[in-house]
Amino acid sequence: MTLTDMHVKLRQAAPADLPTVLDLLTRCGLHTGSVDLGAGTYWIADLDGVPGGCIGLEHGQGVSLIRSTAVLPEARSQGLGRALVRSALTHASLRGDRTVFLFSSEAGDYWTRFGFGPSSAAEIAGALPDVPQVKSGLSRGWIDEELVWRLDLPQPEVTQG
């Protein structure tokens, strides 16, 4: 079965969706410690009414951090992750972000498909010092061991009137 055979709905997560997001992340083997639905924007992808994936976007000034990107194994390779990533990137662009960062040690090849390139812990810590995932990485000491990725978003052209 492919996504075209299923009803897919992306929806913005509400505070009451925290257990669903934590369950998706846990089932995908991802960390949940600094997840705070109130500290950014999260989406859940429902497949035929059942949560199959999620993504989060923590916001700074003109910059955001993609985090908590998860698609359940049984829902992978059907475009669900791509739909979640595009939704987050569109949201970042609409809010005026110039740059989007993320941490990923295992899935770098996946992120390069969207145009992400290598960055550094120092750069992400300087750009987003107050978002939960960066604060967690700094306080717990794991930030320097993670691979950091960066995407510069196209900026709208300013026309003179």
C-alpha positions, -999 to +999 in steps of 0.1 A: +000+000+000+013+035-008+004+069+005-019+074-025-040+045-012-042+060+023-058+092+037-029+113+049-035+144+071-008+167+085-020+186+115-004+210+139+001+194+173-018+208+202-005+206+238-028+176+243-008+158+216+024+156+237+018+119+246+014+111+209+046+129+199+065+112+227+052+078+217+062+083+181+097+094+190+101+066+215+089+040+190+115+054+165+143+052+191+147+090+194+153+111+225+123+128+241+139+147+271+137+182+258+105+180+237+083+210+246+053+215+223+049+250+237+085+260+226+079+258+189+056+243+163+050+206+159+031+186+133+017+151+134+011+131+102-020+108+105-023+079+082-060+068+079-065+085+113-035+068+130-004+089+139+025+077+117+050+105+121+059+139+135+083+168+132+091+198+153+104+233+146+119+254+174+121+291+167+147+318+172+151+352+156+151+346+118+162+311+123+146+277+133+157+242+143+140+211+129+138+184+156+120+153+165+115+141+130+101+106+132+082+083+109+072+048+122+090+020+104+058+006+089+050+041+074+085+048+059+095+050+022+061+064+012+068+102+012+055+109+047+088+122+060+092+143+029+057+158+035+066+166+071+099+182+062+084+203+035+057+215+059+083+225+085+104+243+058+074+261+044+064+272+079+100+285+085+100+303+053+066+319+059+077+331+093+107+349+077+135+325+087+168+329+068+183+296+080+171+263+094+194+240+114+191+204+127+211+178+145+215+144+127+243+119+131+226+090+113+205+106+086+228+131+069+222+116+034+185+121+039+189+158+048+212+166+019+183+158-004+166+189+009+197+210+004+211+209+039+249+210+043+273+205+073+274+232+100+289+233+135+278+231+171+292+266+177+271+280+148+239+265+160+246+274+196+252+310+185+221+312+164+196+294+187+209+295+223+175+296+239+157+267+222+151+235+242+172+211+221+202+234+220+200+242+257+198+204+264+229+198+242+249+225+259+239+216+295+243+178+290+274+181+269+263+162+238+262+191+214+298+188+203+294+151+194+264+157+171+265+165+135+249+198+127+232+206+094+222+239+079+199+251+051+198+287+040+163+295+028+157+316-003+148+351+006+120+370-012+132+397-036+125+432-024+112+454-052+113+492-051+079+508-057 
